[in-house]
Amino acid sequence: MIPDSTPALDDAAAARRKAFVDAARELFFANGYAGTTMSSIASKVGGSKTTLWTYFPSKEDLFAAVVDDIVAQYGDALAIDLPLDEPVPDVLRIFGNLLMTKLTATPILSLFRLVVGEAERFPHLAETFYERGPRRGKARAADWVGEKMVRGELRMGDPVRAVQQFTGLCQSGLYQFAMLNLPESRDLARLHDDVDAAVDAFYRAWRPDA
């Protein structure tokens, strides 16, 4: 018979793991990847480094867990429904607004700044971040765009490039200010205007008769 205490132990282990991830995120954002040690993370949680290692064998594994945790909380755009039976501009507008709302959320901005700041010294961090976040979202969107091309609702071309162009257009306005924490980024109404302009420019370029 399985002891009644087993679920509690599982819950305790999950809570312990989350505590390590939360502490790592706070310290990574405050001190950078290089400036954060496994010892400092264990100390912040109140446990030993040996205990931390039982959950995460390396600091890179812990960084990956931080990325996964943030993506799970703010990565709605990665899983948004992209219906094939609705007009291209309508779907892109919904996708673009959700994408930009999440990309301008403080945890995502902080994570992106961290990755960019450490990319030259630790390129594997950038690879981890891109694989777990942007690449997944763009792959789903590219599948949808590719099907719309086959259906004749968008002109034929490279679906991945098309998605890259659309997301680039969405990020060409307020997002730039948000990355630099400039006052202009507080104008959230502009976010929707940026997405509307991106949809318009994208559809002009990729509509069937373009």
N, C-alpha and C positions, 0 to 999 in steps of 0.2 A: 504493500500500500504506500502511496506517495504521501509523505508527511504534509499536514495542513500548512506548515510553515513555508513550503516551497514557493508558492506564489508570492509571499511576502518577501522572500529572499530575492526572487526575480525582480520584484518591484524596487527593492532596495538597490540592487545592482544597476538597474536602469536609471534610477535617480542619481546614483553615484557617477555613472557615466555622463549624464547630462550636466552634473555639477562641474566635471572636468572640462567639458566642451564649453560651457558658459564662461568659466574662468579663463580658458585659453582664448576665447574670442575677445574678452575684455582686455587681456594683457597683450594680445597680438595688435589690437587696434591702438592701444596706448603706447606700446614700446616697439612695435614692429616685429617681424618674424625673427630676425637675427637677435634682437634685444630681449627676446623672451626665452627663458629656459624651462625645461621640464620641472626642475626643482621649484621654480617660482610658481608654476601652475599648481603643483602638488601642495605647496605651502599655502596658497590662497584658499584652496578647498579645505585644507586642514588634514590632509592625508600624507602618506609617504610616497616618495618617488617610485618605490617598488610597486605599490598599489596602482599608481597611474600607469606603469608599464604593463600591468596585466590587462588593461583596457586598450592602451595605445602603445605599441612597441617602439614608436618613434615620433618625433615632433611632426614629421611630415604626415604621418597617419592622423595625428590630432588635428592638423590644419585641414586635411581632407574632411574630417568629421565636422569641423566648424563650417566649411563651405556647404556641406550637405545639409546641415542644420538650418543655415540661412536660406538656402534654396528651398528647403521644405516649407519654410514659413512665408517666404516672399516670392516663390517661383511659380505663382499661379499661371503666369503667361506661358509656362512650359507645357501646361496641361489643358489650356483653354480649348473648348470645343471650336473647331473650324468647320462649320457645315458647308458641304459642297453644293447644296441646293439654294444657297443665298448669294446675292450679288457680291462681286469682288469688293467694291468700295465699302459696303456695309460691314463685311467681315473684317476687312483690314482696319476699319475705324475702331471697332471693338477691340481687336487684338492690339492695335497701336496704343490706345488709351490705357489698357491694362498694363502693357509692357512698360510704358513710360512712368506710370504711377509706381510700379514696383522698382524700376531702375533708379528713381529719384528718392526712394525710401532710404532713410539714414543708414541702416545696416548694410544695404547693398552698396551704397556709395562708399562707406567706410571700407568694406571688403575690397572693392575695386581699387581704391586708393592704395590700400595695403599691397595688393598684388602688383600694381604698377610700380610702386616704390621699391619692391624687392625683386622685380622681374629680371634685372640684369645679374644680380648676385645669385638668385635662386630661380632659374627659369622653369624648374619643375613645378613650382608653385603656380605659375601662370598656366601651365599645361593642365594642372589639376583643376584649377578654377574654370578654365575654358571648357574642358571636357564635361564637367559636372553641371555647368550652367548654360552659357551661350550656345555651345554647339548643339545641345539637346533641343533647345527651343527653336533654333534656326532649322534644324533637321525636320522637325514636325511641320513648321511653316513651309519649308521647301517641298515637302510631300504634297501639301495642299495646293501650293502654287503650281506644281507640276501637273496635278490632275486638272486644274483650271486651264492650263495650257492645252492639254489633250482635248478638253471639252470645247476649246475654241473661245473661251472667255478671256484669255490673255494670249498675246502672241507667243509663239514658240521661242524658247531660249533656254538659258541655264537657270533652273529654279533657284539654286543656291545663290547665284549672283543677284538674282532678282530680290531675294529676301535680304541679302546684305545691303542692297541699295535702299530698300524700304526702311530697314531699321536705321540705316545711316541718315536718311532724311528725317526720321522721327527724332533723332538725337542731335540734330543740327542747331537747335535753338536753346530752349530753357535748360536742357540737359548739360550743355557746356557751362552755363552759369552755375548749375547745381554742383558740378564736379569741382569747381573752384570756390564754392560756398560764397558766391557773390549775391548781393541783395536782390538782383533781378530774378533769382531762382525762387523767390517767395511768391511770385505772381503765378499762381497755379492755373489761372484761367488761360494763361499763355500755353500751358502744356497741351490743352485740347486744341488750341489754334494751330500749334506746331503739328499735331497729328493730322488735323484736317488738311493742312498744306502738304504734308507728306503723302497722304492718300491721293490728293489731286495731282501732284507731280508724278507720283509713281504710275497712276492709272493713265495719265497722258502718254507716258513713255511705253507702257506695256499693254495697253488695250489692243484688241485685234487689228484695228485699222491704223495703228500708229506707224 
